């Protein structure tokens, strides 16, 4: 690769990781971030606001993940005295942890390939 680039020190390997199902993306960095915000905020609406995303889009992403997973990742509660809310299910917590670990391995891979590029 060194022969192709004028100065390899100004280049790096980059990429994005996601898991695709047969009809739709299941998990990617944006959905991971949405799950993280839901976990902290306890609300799809507040998670969407934190990401500058419409509530409709956030709900579509949650619905898509829930439909594709063996068990729902997010559980919602409507109305009531405290308003509604959303929490990650144990399956959602597992998906979050496993995808975060996968992201870390992917970043390590890109760092290794960047080091090879610079060698």
Secondary structure, 3 states (H helix, E strand, C coil): CCCCCCCHHHCCCCCCCEEECCCCEEEEHHHHHHHHHHHHHCCHHHHHHHCCCCHHHHHHHHHHHHHHCCCCCEEEECCCCCCCEEEECHHHHHHHHHHHHHHHHHHHHHHHHHHHHHC
